[in-house]
């Protein structure tokens, strides 16, 4: 496996699309339940927790960019090979592959549960899984450029549902935001920690970076993406806190989705049905990128073609939907994905950066010594 990735000119993309890639990965089913999670820790100071989480993510993102800039055109697997060698590097890259699989599985199960709770209580997990996985296979077979196109189109078209939150926003009770600055700093940090699953997704930069043509604009585009995601999560959380009482919010598993149920139109009685269907446009790009990341990583690390890996992984995930049908079982998968992703996404880059810088300095010394 080569450290630097050689990308054909027709496969390269503009940094502009990185905004939609990161937002598509971050804004998914997690935003539906994050207000309750943050509020249970930080109460009325939840907005501080989200800002703290956003600031930390920006720092992690800058660390990731600093790591990538030490190489000509490397991804995370090439970096692992350079730092840890052939076999140990494969082990670290395998952990990265397992993360993509676990993240895909958690998103798949979560959306199936949302559909069963709000629309079709008796629908089979297998049927919903088959539908979503079929869409995933079709999209991944088209390649990365098709997936990016889907994330761009769906990202633009799905924004109209934000206007449906105007009605509940007009019914906000501002007394629900009081008292301010009462949560201990430890609780604020716990609230920030509760957003980790929702904000996951920006780690895809470690894979798509070699495909970006104008790398000088990667920093500003990626920072705008995570800032926009943080703004959406902050807005959803503050809206939920202002609309629901404290007791109501702590009982709402999917607080943001419940807000859409307050809408009433003469021609549509249950508008949340439409929102759940529209939510598929938010979930599908995330599933596509996660599955592409899994299959592409297998190709990079183990020289396995993407198409066989795609079909085998699809069958495994489809069978896996039959074993986690109850809420507590799905929540167990989400919690495991959140704990696994927290260390691998939010902590690991800080461990990797000094190793990369040390390796680069060591190479410079060897080059100076040989000259």
GILINRA-V558049 format. One record per residue. N is the residue number from 1. OMEGA is omega as a letter, one per 20 degrees, with the letter a starting at -180 (* if undefined). NEAR is the number of other C-alpha atoms within 8 Angstrom. Layout:
# GILINRA-V558049
n=N omega=OMEGA near=NEAR
n=N omega=OMEGA near=NEAR
This chain:
# GILINRA-V558049
n=1 omega=r near=6
n=2 omega=a near=5
n=3 omega=r near=11
n=4 omega=a near=10
n=5 omega=r near=10
n=6 omega=a near=6
n=7 omega=r near=8
n=8 omega=a near=6
n=9 omega=a near=5
n=10 omega=r near=4
n=11 omega=a near=8
n=12 omega=a near=10
n=13 omega=r near=9
n=14 omega=a near=9
n=15 omega=r near=13
n=16 omega=a near=8
n=17 omega=r near=10
n=18 omega=r near=12
n=19 omega=a near=12
n=20 omega=r near=13
n=21 omega=a near=11
n=22 omega=r near=15
n=23 omega=r near=12
n=24 omega=r near=14
n=25 omega=a near=13
n=26 omega=a near=13
n=27 omega=r near=12
n=28 omega=a near=13
n=29 omega=a near=12
n=30 omega=a near=9
n=31 omega=a near=12
n=32 omega=a near=11
n=33 omega=a near=13
n=34 omega=r near=13
n=35 omega=r near=16
n=36 omega=a near=15
n=37 omega=a near=11
n=38 omega=a near=16
n=39 omega=r near=15
n=40 omega=r near=9
n=41 omega=a near=11
n=42 omega=r near=15
n=43 omega=a near=9
n=44 omega=r near=15
n=45 omega=r near=13
n=46 omega=a near=15
n=47 omega=r near=10
n=48 omega=r near=8
n=49 omega=a near=15
n=50 omega=r near=14
n=51 omega=r near=10
n=52 omega=r near=10
n=53 omega=r near=12
n=54 omega=r near=11
n=55 omega=r near=8
n=56 omega=r near=8
n=57 omega=r near=10
n=58 omega=r near=10
n=59 omega=r near=8
n=60 omega=a near=11
n=61 omega=r near=11
n=62 omega=r near=9
n=63 omega=r near=11
n=64 omega=r near=11
n=65 omega=r near=9
n=66 omega=r near=9
n=67 omega=a near=12
n=68 omega=a near=12
n=69 omega=r near=7
n=70 omega=a near=9
n=71 omega=a near=8
n=72 omega=a near=6
n=73 omega=a near=10
n=74 omega=r near=14
n=75 omega=a near=15
n=76 omega=a near=9
n=77 omega=r near=14
n=78 omega=r near=13
n=79 omega=r near=10
n=80 omega=r near=13
n=81 omega=a near=14
n=82 omega=a near=9
n=83 omega=a near=10
n=84 omega=a near=9
n=85 omega=a near=9
n=86 omega=a near=7
n=87 omega=r near=7
n=88 omega=r near=9
n=89 omega=r near=14
n=90 omega=r near=12
n=91 omega=r near=8
n=92 omega=r near=9
n=93 omega=r near=13
n=94 omega=r near=9
n=95 omega=r near=8
n=96 omega=r near=8
n=97 omega=r near=12
n=98 omega=r near=9
n=99 omega=r near=11
n=100 omega=r near=12
n=101 omega=r near=11
n=102 omega=r near=9
n=103 omega=r near=10
n=104 omega=a near=11
n=105 omega=a near=9
n=106 omega=r near=12
n=107 omega=r near=11
n=108 omega=a near=11
n=109 omega=a near=11
n=110 omega=a near=11
n=111 omega=r near=10
n=112 omega=r near=11
n=113 omega=r near=11
n=114 omega=r near=10
n=115 omega=a near=11
n=116 omega=a near=11
n=117 omega=a near=8
n=118 omega=a near=10
n=119 omega=a near=9
n=120 omega=a near=8
n=121 omega=a near=8
n=122 omega=a near=5
n=123 omega=a near=8
n=124 omega=r near=6
n=125 omega=a near=10
n=126 omega=a near=10
n=127 omega=r near=8
n=128 omega=r near=10
n=129 omega=r near=12
n=130 omega=r near=9
n=131 omega=a near=8
n=132 omega=a near=10
n=133 omega=r near=10
n=134 omega=r near=8
n=135 omega=r near=9
n=136 omega=r near=12
n=137 omega=a near=11
n=138 omega=a near=8
n=139 omega=a near=11
n=140 omega=r near=13
n=141 omega=r near=7
n=142 omega=r near=9
n=143 omega=a near=8
n=144 omega=a near=8
n=145 omega=r near=9
n=146 omega=r near=10
n=147 omega=r near=14
n=148 omega=r near=11
n=149 omega=r near=8
n=150 omega=a near=10
n=151 omega=r near=12
n=152 omega=a near=11
n=153 omega=a near=8
n=154 omega=r near=11
n=155 omega=r near=13
n=156 omega=a near=7
n=157 omega=a near=7
n=158 omega=a near=11
n=159 omega=a near=8
n=160 omega=a near=7
n=161 omega=r near=8
n=162 omega=r near=7
n=163 omega=r near=7
n=164 omega=r near=9
n=165 omega=r near=10
n=166 omega=a near=8
n=167 omega=r near=9
n=168 omega=r near=12
n=169 omega=r near=9
n=170 omega=a near=6
n=171 omega=a near=7
n=172 omega=r near=9
n=173 omega=a near=7
n=174 omega=r near=7
n=175 omega=r near=6
n=176 omega=a near=11
n=177 omega=a near=9
n=178 omega=i near=7
n=179 omega=r near=6
n=180 omega=r near=7
n=181 omega=r near=6
n=182 omega=a near=7
n=183 omega=r near=10
n=184 omega=a near=7
n=185 omega=r near=6
n=186 omega=r near=6
n=187 omega=r near=10
n=188 omega=r near=15
n=189 omega=r near=10
n=190 omega=r near=12
n=191 omega=r near=17
n=192 omega=r near=13
n=193 omega=a near=8
n=194 omega=r near=10
n=195 omega=a near=13
n=196 omega=a near=11
n=197 omega=a near=11
n=198 omega=a near=12
n=199 omega=r near=11
n=200 omega=r near=11
n=201 omega=a near=8
n=202 omega=r near=11
n=203 omega=r near=8
n=204 omega=r near=10
n=205 omega=r near=8
n=206 omega=a near=10
n=207 omega=a near=10
n=208 omega=a near=9
n=209 omega=r near=12
n=210 omega=a near=12
n=211 omega=a near=9
n=212 omega=a near=11
n=213 omega=a near=9
n=214 omega=a near=8
n=215 omega=r near=8
n=216 omega=a near=5
n=217 omega=a near=9
n=218 omega=a near=10
n=219 omega=a near=9
n=220 omega=a near=7
n=221 omega=a near=12
n=222 omega=r near=12
n=223 omega=r near=10
n=224 omega=a near=9
n=225 omega=a near=13
n=226 omega=r near=14
n=227 omega=r near=9
n=228 omega=r near=9
n=229 omega=r near=12
n=230 omega=r near=12
n=231 omega=r near=8
n=232 omega=r near=8
n=233 omega=r near=11
n=234 omega=a near=11
n=235 omega=r near=8
n=236 omega=a near=11
n=237 omega=a near=13
n=238 omega=r near=11
n=239 omega=r near=11
n=240 omega=r near=13
n=241 omega=a near=15
n=242 omega=a near=13
n=243 omega=a near=12
n=244 omega=r near=9
n=245 omega=a near=9
n=246 omega=a near=8
n=247 omega=r near=7
n=248 omega=a near=8
n=249 omega=a near=14
n=250 omega=r near=10
n=251 omega=a near=7
n=252 omega=r near=10
n=253 omega=a near=7
n=254 omega=a near=9
n=255 omega=a near=13
n=256 omega=r near=12
n=257 omega=r near=10
n=258 omega=r near=10
n=259 omega=r near=11
n=260 omega=r near=12
n=261 omega=r near=10
n=262 omega=r near=8
n=263 omega=r near=11
n=264 omega=r near=9
n=265 omega=a near=7
n=266 omega=a near=5
n=267 omega=r near=4
n=268 omega=a near=7
n=269 omega=a near=7
n=270 omega=a near=9
n=271 omega=r near=12
n=272 omega=r near=11
n=273 omega=r near=9
n=274 omega=a near=8
n=275 omega=r near=11
n=276 omega=r near=12
n=277 omega=r near=8
n=278 omega=r near=9
n=279 omega=r near=11
n=280 omega=r near=8
n=281 omega=r near=11
n=282 omega=a near=14
n=283 omega=a near=13
n=284 omega=r near=11
n=285 omega=r near=14
n=286 omega=r near=12
n=287 omega=a near=12
n=288 omega=a near=12
n=289 omega=a near=11
n=290 omega=r near=12
n=291 omega=r near=14
n=292 omega=r near=10
n=293 omega=r near=12
n=294 omega=a near=12
n=295 omega=r near=13
n=296 omega=r near=9
n=297 omega=r near=11
n=298 omega=r near=14
n=299 omega=a near=11
n=300 omega=a near=10
n=301 omega=a near=11
n=302 omega=r near=6
n=303 omega=r near=7
n=304 omega=a near=9
n=305 omega=a near=9
n=306 omega=a near=10
n=307 omega=r near=8
n=308 omega=r near=8
n=309 omega=r near=11
n=310 omega=a near=11
n=311 omega=r near=9
n=312 omega=r near=8
n=313 omega=a near=8
n=314 omega=r near=10
n=315 omega=r near=8
n=316 omega=a near=8
n=317 omega=r near=9
n=318 omega=r near=12
n=319 omega=a near=9
n=320 omega=r near=8
n=321 omega=a near=12
n=322 omega=a near=9
n=323 omega=a near=6
n=324 omega=a near=9
n=325 omega=a near=10
n=326 omega=a near=6
n=327 omega=a near=7
n=328 omega=r near=6
n=329 omega=r near=9
n=330 omega=r near=14
n=331 omega=r near=8
n=332 omega=r near=8
n=333 omega=r near=9
n=334 omega=a near=10
n=335 omega=r near=8
n=336 omega=r near=8
n=337 omega=r near=13
n=338 omega=a near=10
n=339 omega=r near=8
n=340 omega=a near=9
n=341 omega=a near=12
n=342 omega=a near=11
n=343 omega=a near=9
n=344 omega=a near=9
n=345 omega=a near=10
n=346 omega=a near=10
n=347 omega=a near=9
n=348 omega=r near=9
n=349 omega=r near=12
n=350 omega=r near=9
n=351 omega=a near=8
n=352 omega=a near=9
n=353 omega=a near=12
n=354 omega=r near=8
n=355 omega=r near=9
n=356 omega=a near=11
n=357 omega=r near=10
n=358 omega=r near=8
n=359 omega=r near=9
n=360 omega=r near=9
n=361 omega=r near=8
n=362 omega=r near=8
n=363 omega=r near=8
n=364 omega=r near=8
n=365 omega=r near=8
n=366 omega=r near=8
n=367 omega=r near=8
n=368 omega=a near=7
n=369 omega=a near=6
n=370 omega=r near=5
n=371 omega=* near=4
